[in-house]
Amino acid sequence: MIGRITGILLEKNPPQIVVDAHGVGYEVDVPMSSYYGLPATGQAVSLFTHLAIREDGHFLYGFATADERAAFRQLLKVSGIGARTALAVLSGLSVTDLAQAVALQEAGRLVKIPGIGKKTAERLLLELRDKLGKALPSLASAAAPGVAARPSDDRSDILNALLALGYNEKEALSAMKAVPEDAGVSDGIRQALRLLSKA
């Protein structure tokens, strides 16, 4: 298994790039989240990779972070999700956004991605619910396995209330970081609003 590739970036034709590693040009498909962070052609590049071997060929996929690759591999395990769809998901959502969508079971965020219908989104959320947080290195190291990916119902209610009040997701999540984990819904909303009013 090819786990990482380091070389010179020769071509950029989204979603595919070509990396020259010791004189061999490797065609690598990358999600747009990784593509936007690539250096200019002719520069050195290093990517985490996933090699897929199918009847019609060998396909190499590249990712800027280990979390992106871990999320891609978890997406491939979902029935009906192929590599093209998995790349589309990671092109439409960051790993953090995907983890939050799974944690809060928000199908609406997934159906905005081309190729993802309501049924596929619901199946994806269901199958990833207990797996995605455990699979992501940064989340797994930051908390007990799965905890970061599965906020309590109270946290979900607080977040949804803030969004309903017109705050954007970034503001709401930032305020929630300062709200104690054991805060009830009404108390949590009050504390978050107090913080947001000072911002």
Long-range contacts (C-beta under 8 A, 24 or more apart in sequence): 1-51, 2-49, 2-51, 2-60, 3-48, 3-49, 4-46, 4-47, 4-48, 4-49, 5-46, 5-47, 5-49, 5-60, 5-62, 6-44, 6-45, 6-46, 6-47, 7-44, 7-45, 8-42, 8-43, 8-44, 8-45, 9-38, 9-39, 9-40, 9-41, 9-42, 9-43, 9-44, 9-45, 10-41, 10-42, 11-41, 12-38, 12-41, 15-87, 15-91, 17-45, 17-62, 19-45, 19-47, 19-62, 26-60, 27-60, 28-60, 28-61, 28-62, 29-59, 29-60, 29-61, 29-62, 29-83, 29-87, 30-61, 30-62, 30-63, 30-64, 30-87, 31-63, 31-68, 31-72, 31-87, 31-88, 31-90, 31-91, 32-90, 32-91, 33-64, 33-68, 33-90, 33-91, 33-94, 33-95, 34-62, 34-63, 34-64, 34-65, 34-68, 34-90, 35-91, 37-64, 52-83, 59-83, 61-87, 63-90, 65-95, 66-137, 66-138, 67-95, 67-136, 67-137, 67-138, 67-139, 68-95, 70-135, 70-136, 70-137, 71-95, 71-98, 71-99, 71-132, 71-135, 71-136, 73-135, 74-128, 74-131, 74-132, 74-135, 75-124, 75-128, 77-127, 77-131, 78-123, 78-124, 78-127, 78-128, 79-123, 79-127, 80-120, 80-123, 81-120, 81-124, 84-115, 85-115, 85-116, 85-120, 88-113, 88-114, 88-115, 88-116, 89-113, 89-116, 89-124, 95-136, 98-132, 99-132, 99-133, 99-136, 99-139, 99-148, 99-149, 100-173, 101-125, 102-128, 102-129, 102-132, 102-133, 102-149, 103-133, 103-149, 103-150, 103-151, 103-156, 104-151, 104-156, 104-159, 104-160, 105-129, 152-181, 154-183, 154-184, 154-185, 154-188, 155-181, 155-188, 157-185, 158-183, 158-185, 158-188, 158-189, 158-192, 161-185, 161-189, 162-189, 162-192, 162-193, 162-196, 165-193, 167-196, 171-196, 171-199, 175-199
